[in-house]
Amino acid sequence: MIVLGVTLAGFLYARLKKFTRSQFEDLSLDG
């Protein structure tokens, strides 16, 4: 159960990191 939680947390973290990175790239493109 703990392993599942860690995997889920890692997945969410990766998605959030990817999302913020894409947002940052969009901002730099607009600039």
N, C-alpha and C positions, 0 to 999 in steps of 0.2 A: 504494500500500500504506500509506503514511503517512497519507494522507487518510482511508482506511478506519479506521485506528487512532484517529485524532482523532474521527471521527464516532461510533465505538463508545464511546470514552471519554466524549464529551459525552452520549450516550444514557444510559449507566450513571450519570453524575453527575446527570442530570435525574431519573432514577428514584429515586436515593438521596435527592435533595433533596425530592422529592415524598413519599417514604415517611417521612422524618424529620418533615416538616411535618405529615403526617396523624397521626403518633404524638404530636407535640406538642399538636395540637388535641384529640386524645382525652384526653390527660393533663389539659389545662385544663378539659375538659368534666367529667371525673371530680372535679376539685377544686371 
